[in-house]
Amino acid sequence: MSSLHEYSFFGAVEKSFDKAAAFTSWDPGVLEQIKQCNAVYRMHFPVKVGDKIEVIKAYRVQHSHHKTPCKGGIRFATNVNLDEVMALAALMTYKCAIVNVPFGGAKGGISIDPKKYSAYELEKITRRYTAELIKKNFIGPGIDVPAPDYGTGEREMSWILDTYGSMRPGEIDALGCVTGKPVTQGGVRGRKEATGLGVFYGVREVCGMKDMMNRLGLSTGIQGKRVVVQGLGNVGYHSAKFFEEAGAKIIGLAEFEGAIFSEKGLNVDEVFAHRQKTKSILNFPGATNLKTNAEALELECDILIPAALENVINGENAGRVKAKIIGEAANGPLTPEADEILVKKNVLVIPDMYLNAGGVTVSYFEWLKNLSHVRYGRMEKRFTENLNSQLLNQMESLSGKRIDPQDKEEIMQGPEEIDLVRSGLEETMITATREIIDCWQKNKAIPDMRTAAYVVAIDKVATSYAELGIFP
Ligand code: GLU
């Protein structure tokens, strides 16, 4: 396998793409166009930090314009580099295609360690980055719409919105220039936990398929499954919570400083609170410490959820992975070398570009909300409640029986924004899972679910190009 220094994340995405492209019959020129990044913007800008001037390196890559706007998060991390941002932008294109979200893929990144800066300095960096994007026409509700990613969240998104709004006064759809905003700033309810919930819906759907589970020697359903989650950030924390609520046993959790294990099961919120308090996941009462977080990836379990960064399971450690299912909540946690080893071991890898698409799906709902200037549920909630109430009254008078008041209350309820967002997300993840599995089952030569997901994505993007026509 390639050493860490030689590893090219974009190269890995290209490799997976080529593997899948061989199962399609699209023109090689179209395939080449899909694979490349359409526009790459690398910038340097100065920011005053303390009494020094620091030169900040940042990127925004638009991978595909087959649909616009482009869409994808912004990452703040020391190791952010062009190769990584290009790979993540490409994954966004395929991700959006698979879940039928009408965007081209993009990604941004600032090469900083956010922990080393004060909130004020981070705000200056974020605002300056946004101003650079505006100058080059790399941001806007119809152009390119950023969102949170590793190291960023609601706070950074509201700085982006505010900078955009002040430099583009009067733009009526300005709220749609970024997603993942706080609800008070035009965000949508349910965006924060969306990626984790999407991971859960996707894995649950696969675990509900009898033939898939038979092949792995597992029973159907989530109940009782032994789960390990690597990463307790926004995605990892919420994934772990949803698995726990559905009756799975969280036997291992990992963070930078190490990992903990308990066969009896860990209470996710208690571990989270323990880490907040002690600044470490280690020494959680009743659990066994593992020295490195990499050891958690090798625990014996049913479902392993890597929810941190890319390249954590590779040619070196894939042979020691004992999970039966790997649900890629992070982007690119497995290298192509790991894929090959795991296929031979009959491990089912549920691929990132579909499994973690819950974030961008709900970002799409947020963007639609911003363009329509109305909260979900506002128009229909009361109407549905009145209708349900009439129906229930009719049922009572026709049957001569009374419905339990508590049941009545529940049945009557019209949908709130959060209900609509979650049902839209659930529908999206279920449809995408079935489409990928269908494609896999129809072509027995496709070796794994990742390749099947790429085939589905390539078909959709290529169809879009075919319909658009290539510019003469
Ligand atoms: N950063 C997230 C991802 O990798 C979300 C992107 C978005 O919402 O646009 O999918």
Residues whose N, C-alpha, C, O or C-beta is under 5 A from the ligand:
A	BS01	LIG	K71 G72 G73 V145 A147 P148 D149 N356 G359 V360 S363
